[in-house]
Structures are given as C-alpha cells and as structure tokens.
Amino acid sequence: MVMEEKKGGKNRPRFLLDGFSEAVSDCGLVDLGFTGEKYTWQRSRETYRWIQERLDMGMANKSWIDLFPNAEVRVLEGSTSDHLPLYLQLNKRVYVPKSRRFKFENMWIREQECRNIIQEC
C-alpha cells in the first residue's frame, strides 16, 4: 500500500516529481521509512487551506544500508519550524533482558513450604 504523501493544496507538476524520482533511481537510493508523524511539513494549520506533506525523509543506497542494517528514522514532534525534525538512529536498541544469577536467601529456610520444596528437590 502506498502512503498518501500529501494532504490538501494543489498537486505538484508531474515533471518535477519525475525528475526527482529519476535522480533517486540513478543514485540507487531507497526511502528508509520512518516512525512518528505521517507528514513532516505543513502550512496554514487548522484552516481551510491547510496543507500537509511528507517532504523530509531519510534515503540511502544498498551499501549504506548494509553498513547500518538497524538504522531507524524517527519524525520528532515539536518544532518552531514548519518542518518537523528527523532523527536518524544508526543502531536501533533492542531490549534484551539480562539473565540474573539466582541468589538464595537463608531466611527462606524459616518458611516451612520452602523447606518442603528444598527437601523434595
């Protein structure tokens, strides 16, 4: 499914889009995708002329993607500009719980149920 990259306003002339698409293709670039707000630029917010567009994006070629396979682009919130800032994180952090060493507490022996479990084992 192709995401709608513009909401409101007039469509851009096709020849401008074709030229950009051709340059991206010639350079072997691909869109890195993103998380966060759908549109990165806006004008005339909350009026009948409100235009929103995804103008800003992260792009890279295959060699770069091979070097940084976990790279992630995030659209950040809050900006005084009409463009939202992008944040490129090269190594996406994945939470891996640390295995903790078991520690026996001597006070557990005072509990009869604990004693029974220990004896059974």
C-alpha positions in Angstrom: 0.0 0.0 0.0 1.4 3.4 -1.0 1.1 6.1 1.7 -0.5 9.3 0.7 2.4 11.8 1.0 0.3 15.0 0.6 -3.0 16.2 2.0 -4.6 19.4 0.7 -3.4 22.0 -1.8 -2.7 21.6 -5.5 -0.7 18.7 -6.8 2.9 19.3 -7.9 3.6 19.3 -11.6 4.4 15.8 -12.7 7.7 16.8 -14.4 9.1 17.9 -11.1 8.2 14.6 -9.4 9.6 12.7 -12.4 12.9 14.5 -12.3 13.3 13.8 -8.6 12.3 10.2 -8.9 14.8 9.7 -11.7 17.6 11.2 -9.6 16.8 9.0 -6.7 16.7 5.9 -9.0 20.0 6.9 -10.7 21.7 7.1 -7.3 20.3 3.8 -6.2 18.5 5.4 -3.2 15.6 3.9 -1.3 13.4 5.5 1.4 14.4 4.3 4.8 10.9 4.6 6.1 10.1 6.3 9.4 8.1 6.2 12.7 6.2 9.1 14.1 4.1 11.8 12.5 2.9 11.0 8.9 3.6 14.4 7.5 6.8 16.4 8.1 5.7 19.8 6.7 2.6 21.9 6.9 1.2 25.3 6.1 -1.9 27.2 7.2 -2.6 24.8 10.0 -6.2 24.3 11.1 -7.6 26.5 8.3 -9.5 25.5 5.1 -6.1 26.0 3.2 -4.3 23.5 5.5 -1.6 21.6 3.5 0.4 18.7 5.0 3.1 16.9 3.2 5.9 14.4 3.8 8.7 16.4 2.3 11.5 15.3 4.6 12.8 11.7 4.5 15.9 9.6 5.1 17.3 7.9 2.0 20.3 5.6 1.5 21.8 3.3 -1.1 22.3 -0.5 -0.6 26.0 -0.1 0.6 25.0 2.3 3.4 22.1 0.0 4.4 24.4 -2.9 4.6 26.7 -0.9 6.9 23.8 0.2 9.1 21.1 -2.5 8.8 19.3 -1.4 12.1 19.1 2.3 11.2 15.8 3.9 12.0 14.4 7.3 11.1 12.0 8.9 13.5 10.0 12.0 13.0 10.2 14.1 16.1 7.5 16.3 17.5 7.6 20.0 18.5 9.4 22.4 16.3 9.2 26.2 15.7 9.7 25.5 12.0 7.0 24.4 9.6 9.2 21.2 9.1 9.3 18.5 11.8 12.9 17.4 12.6 14.1 13.9 11.7 16.2 11.8 14.0 18.4 9.1 12.5 19.5 6.4 14.9 22.1 4.1 13.4 21.8 1.2 15.8 18.3 0.6 16.9 18.4 -0.5 20.5 16.7 -3.8 21.2 15.8 -4.6 24.8 17.3 -7.9 25.8 16.7 -8.8 29.4 19.8 -9.7 31.3 19.8 -13.1 32.9 20.4 -12.7 36.6 22.2 -15.1 38.8 20.0 -16.8 41.3 20.7 -15.9 44.9 19.4 -18.0 47.8 18.3 -16.1 50.9 19.0 -18.0 54.1 15.8 -16.6 55.7 13.7 -18.6 53.2 14.6 -21.7 55.2 12.4 -20.4 58.0 9.4 -20.9 55.8 8.0 -24.5 56.1 6.8 -24.5 52.5 10.3 -23.5 51.3 11.8 -26.3 53.4 9.5 -28.8 51.9 10.3 -27.7 48.4 14.1 -28.0 49.1 13.7 -31.5 50.6 11.6 -32.7 47.6 14.2 -31.4 45.2 
